[in-house]
Structures are given as C-alpha cells and as structure tokens.
Amino acid sequence: PAAAAAGEPAEPPLAPRLAPASRCWNCAGLFHRPHNNSYACRRHRGKWEVERASRGERQAPPGVWTCCAARREAAPGCAFLPHALDHGDVDGHVEAGSKL
C-alpha cells in the first residue's frame, strides 16, 4: 500500500480472510479449521433407544440415550471432541486413505 500523505490517517490493515466454513461430520455444524478445538463439537457416543411400550405412536416416542441417560432426543451431546470433516477424521485431521 502507498504511504499515507502527511496529515492523512493511514488505512487500517485488512483482516485476513478465512477460508469457507466446513461442515462437521458429527454435528452438522459449520466451523473454520483454524478455530477447531477439543471442545468445539458435542455428540452422543451411544444410541437413542425408543421405549418399547411407545413404538408405533404418532407423536415422538419417549426414549433414552444409552451413553448418558438423557431423556430428550434433542439433548446436547455428552461427549466433547473436535469437529470432524468426515468419518475418518481424527482430531480435526483426516487420516491417510480417507475420502472427503
């Protein structure tokens, strides 16, 4: 950039542009790789089990997460981990041989 003329304020530096956001394989949230960390994503490690007596009802049947015993299917995940780019992603980095 050209130097500011005497008495004129200098232009502020431009902030670096972030790459487009990526979508997390686990939570479907959007994230920027430089800001990924061990607590960025939450998911359940278990399965949602529908109570047997409720199967076949028209409304959302009651159930429980097998990992943490949460009683709402939409409950926040009980495990914290980095966002993942695909199912072969480990700690925010795709293992060799994985396809994106």
C-alpha positions as CSV (number, residue, x, y, z in Angstrom):
1,P,0.0,0.0,0.0
2,A,1.1,3.5,-0.7
3,A,2.3,5.6,2.3
4,A,-0.3,8.0,3.7
5,A,0.3,11.6,2.7
6,A,1.4,13.9,5.5
7,G,-1.6,14.7,7.8
8,E,-3.8,12.0,6.4
9,P,-4.8,9.0,8.5
10,A,-3.3,5.7,7.5
11,E,-5.8,3.0,6.3
12,P,-6.3,0.2,8.8
13,P,-4.8,-3.1,7.8
14,L,-7.1,-5.6,6.2
15,A,-8.1,-8.6,8.3
16,P,-7.0,-11.9,6.8
17,R,-9.9,-13.7,5.0
18,L,-11.0,-17.0,6.4
19,A,-11.4,-20.0,4.1
20,P,-15.0,-21.0,3.6
21,A,-16.5,-22.9,6.6
22,S,-16.5,-26.7,6.6
23,R,-19.4,-28.8,7.8
24,C,-18.8,-31.2,10.7
25,W,-19.5,-34.9,10.1
26,N,-20.6,-35.4,13.7
27,C,-22.9,-32.5,14.5
28,A,-23.5,-30.9,11.0
29,G,-22.4,-27.5,12.4
30,L,-20.2,-25.2,10.4
31,F,-16.7,-24.4,11.5
32,H,-13.4,-22.8,10.4
33,R,-10.4,-25.2,10.7
34,P,-8.1,-22.6,12.5
35,H,-10.7,-22.3,15.3
36,N,-11.4,-26.1,15.8
37,N,-10.5,-27.4,19.2
38,S,-11.2,-30.3,21.6
39,Y,-14.4,-28.8,22.9
40,A,-15.8,-27.4,19.6
41,C,-18.3,-30.3,18.9
42,R,-20.7,-32.2,21.0
43,R,-22.3,-35.5,20.2
44,H,-23.7,-38.7,21.8
45,R,-21.5,-41.7,21.7
46,G,-24.4,-44.1,22.3
47,K,-27.7,-44.7,20.5
48,W,-31.2,-43.3,21.0
49,E,-33.3,-46.2,22.3
50,V,-37.1,-45.8,21.9
51,E,-39.1,-47.2,24.8
52,R,-40.8,-50.4,23.6
53,A,-44.2,-49.5,25.0
54,S,-44.2,-46.4,22.8
55,R,-43.3,-47.8,19.5
56,G,-45.8,-47.1,16.7
57,E,-47.3,-44.0,18.3
58,R,-47.9,-40.9,16.1
59,Q,-46.0,-38.4,18.3
60,A,-42.3,-38.5,19.0
61,P,-42.0,-41.6,21.3
62,P,-40.1,-41.3,24.6
63,G,-36.7,-42.9,24.8
64,V,-33.2,-42.5,26.3
65,W,-29.6,-42.0,25.1
66,T,-27.7,-45.2,26.0
67,C,-24.5,-43.2,26.7
68,C,-25.7,-40.6,29.3
69,A,-29.4,-41.5,30.0
70,A,-30.6,-38.2,28.7
71,R,-34.4,-38.4,28.1
72,R,-34.8,-36.0,25.2
73,E,-33.6,-37.0,21.7
74,A,-32.6,-33.4,21.1
75,A,-30.5,-33.2,24.3
76,P,-27.0,-31.7,23.7
77,G,-24.3,-34.4,23.2
78,C,-22.5,-35.7,26.3
79,A,-19.1,-36.1,24.6
80,F,-16.9,-33.2,23.6
81,L,-14.5,-33.5,20.6
82,P,-13.1,-31.5,17.7
83,H,-15.2,-31.1,14.7
84,A,-14.6,-33.7,12.0
85,L,-14.5,-33.4,8.2
86,D,-15.6,-37.0,7.6
87,H,-16.0,-40.2,9.5
88,G,-12.2,-40.9,9.1
89,D,-11.3,-37.6,10.7
90,V,-9.2,-37.8,13.9
91,D,-8.6,-34.7,16.0
92,G,-9.6,-32.4,13.1
93,H,-7.3,-34.1,10.6
94,V,-8.3,-36.7,8.0
95,E,-6.3,-39.9,8.2
96,A,-4.4,-41.0,5.1
97,G,-6.6,-43.0,2.8
98,S,-9.9,-41.4,3.9
99,K,-12.0,-39.8,1.1
100,L,-13.7,-36.4,1.6
